Amino acid sequence: MSILCRPVSLAELTTSARAHRRRWQMGIEAAIITHQGKTLGFIVPLEIFNSLSTESVCRMPLPDLQPWLFQNRQGWLEGIMDGLTLTWHTREVLGFVHPRHSIQLPLSVIQLAKKF
């Protein structure tokens, strides 16, 4: 099964999360969250997230991800955590994984050209 990796900028994460949450949960699509050309991480189904060798993991409501990442983007990139389990109405629904785990992801992640 091939999974579409959709790049989503940090600025548009809120609208994309609403529109694509079910596709991300079902594993039809994975989100590559970016900020100013840097990959901040990947939103993946819990099954994939739980199979990764993550150690430092916190829990966070999905609507809080965008403001938290914006405020902590440098610390996140420097490795303050391995990942986050994202909740929706208190239920864990998705995982957000640090870019260093990209080699463990069962996704064909490709570099995408910038749109001008």
C-alpha positions as CSV (number, residue, x, y, z in Angstrom):
1,M,0.0,0.0,0.0
2,S,1.4,3.4,-1.0
3,I,0.9,6.3,1.4
4,L,0.8,9.9,0.0
5,C,3.1,12.2,2.0
6,R,1.5,15.6,1.9
7,P,3.7,18.6,3.0
8,V,1.8,20.9,5.3
9,S,3.3,24.2,6.5
10,L,3.1,25.0,10.2
11,A,1.0,28.1,9.3
12,E,-1.7,26.0,7.6
13,L,-1.6,23.0,10.0
14,T,-4.9,24.0,11.8
15,T,-7.0,23.9,8.6
16,S,-5.2,20.8,7.2
17,A,-5.6,19.0,10.5
18,R,-9.4,19.4,10.3
19,A,-9.6,18.5,6.6
20,H,-7.2,15.5,6.6
21,R,-7.3,14.1,10.2
22,R,-9.3,10.9,9.2
23,R,-7.0,10.3,6.2
24,W,-4.0,10.6,8.5
25,Q,-5.6,8.3,11.1
26,M,-6.4,5.6,8.5
27,G,-2.9,5.7,7.0
28,I,-4.0,6.8,3.6
29,E,-1.9,9.9,3.9
30,A,1.0,11.1,6.1
31,A,1.6,14.8,6.8
32,I,5.1,16.3,6.6
33,I,5.0,19.4,8.8
34,T,7.4,22.1,7.5
35,H,8.4,25.6,8.7
36,Q,10.5,27.9,6.5
37,G,11.7,25.0,4.4
38,K,12.7,22.7,7.3
39,T,10.9,19.5,8.1
40,L,9.6,19.6,11.7
41,G,8.2,16.1,11.7
42,F,5.6,13.7,10.4
43,I,2.0,13.1,11.5
44,V,1.4,9.3,11.2
45,P,-1.2,6.8,12.4
46,L,-0.7,5.5,15.9
47,E,0.1,2.0,14.6
48,I,3.2,3.4,12.8
49,F,4.1,5.7,15.7
50,N,3.9,2.9,18.3
51,S,6.2,0.7,16.2
52,L,9.0,3.3,16.2
53,S,11.8,3.3,18.8
54,T,10.7,6.5,20.5
55,E,11.7,7.1,24.1
56,S,10.7,10.7,25.1
57,V,7.1,11.0,24.2
58,C,4.4,13.4,25.5
59,R,0.7,13.6,25.0
60,M,-1.0,16.7,23.4
61,P,-4.4,17.7,22.0
62,L,-4.3,17.9,18.2
63,P,-5.5,21.6,18.2
64,D,-2.6,22.5,20.5
65,L,0.1,21.1,18.2
66,Q,0.4,24.1,15.9
67,P,0.9,26.8,18.6
68,W,3.1,24.5,20.7
69,L,5.3,23.7,17.7
70,F,5.6,27.3,16.7
71,Q,6.7,28.4,20.2
72,N,9.1,25.4,20.6
73,R,10.2,24.8,17.0
74,Q,13.9,25.3,17.7
75,G,14.0,23.2,20.9
76,W,12.0,20.5,19.0
77,L,14.5,20.4,16.1
78,E,17.3,20.2,18.6
79,G,15.8,17.1,20.1
80,I,13.8,17.9,23.3
81,M,11.5,15.0,22.5
82,D,11.1,12.0,20.2
83,G,7.4,12.4,19.6
84,L,3.9,13.4,20.7
85,T,0.8,11.3,20.8
86,L,-2.0,13.6,19.5
87,T,-5.4,13.4,21.1
88,W,-8.8,14.3,19.8
89,H,-11.6,14.7,22.4
90,T,-9.2,13.1,25.0
91,R,-8.7,10.0,22.8
92,E,-5.2,9.3,21.3
93,V,-5.7,9.3,17.5
94,L,-2.3,10.2,15.8
95,G,1.4,10.4,16.4
96,F,3.8,13.2,15.6
97,V,7.4,12.1,15.2
98,H,10.7,14.0,15.2
99,P,12.4,14.2,11.8
100,R,15.3,12.0,13.1
101,H,13.0,9.0,12.9
102,S,12.3,9.5,9.2
103,I,14.6,6.6,8.3
104,Q,12.5,4.3,10.5
105,L,9.2,5.3,8.8
106,P,7.7,2.8,6.4
107,L,7.0,5.7,4.0
108,S,8.7,6.7,0.8
109,V,9.6,10.3,1.9
110,I,10.9,12.4,-1.0
111,Q,12.2,15.9,-1.1
112,L,9.7,18.1,-2.7
113,A,10.6,21.1,-4.9
114,K,9.5,24.5,-3.6
115,K,6.6,26.1,-5.3
116,F,7.2,29.7,-6.4
